[in-house]
Amino acid sequence: MGSMSIWHWLVVLLLLAQIIPIVKILSKAGFSGWWSIIGFLPLVNILGVWIFAFTKWPNVAELRKS
């Protein structure tokens, strides 16, 4: 019960591999990469998607000004 199988470690590795692309996407949108952590919190991640969907993205606002 105290040990994890190779499948558990594979799932953990796949979840951690998502952090890098999420951080890149958030930074291109003008947000801090630390927001990627909410993707791993149950129910908070759903709220985070709604927040990002309906807030004004800083980089998009800069593009419209120029």
Secondary structure, DSSP 8 states (H G I E B T S, - for coil): --S--HHHHHHHHHHHHTHHHHHHHHHHHTS-GGGGGGGGSTTHHHHHHHHHHHS--HHHHHHHH-
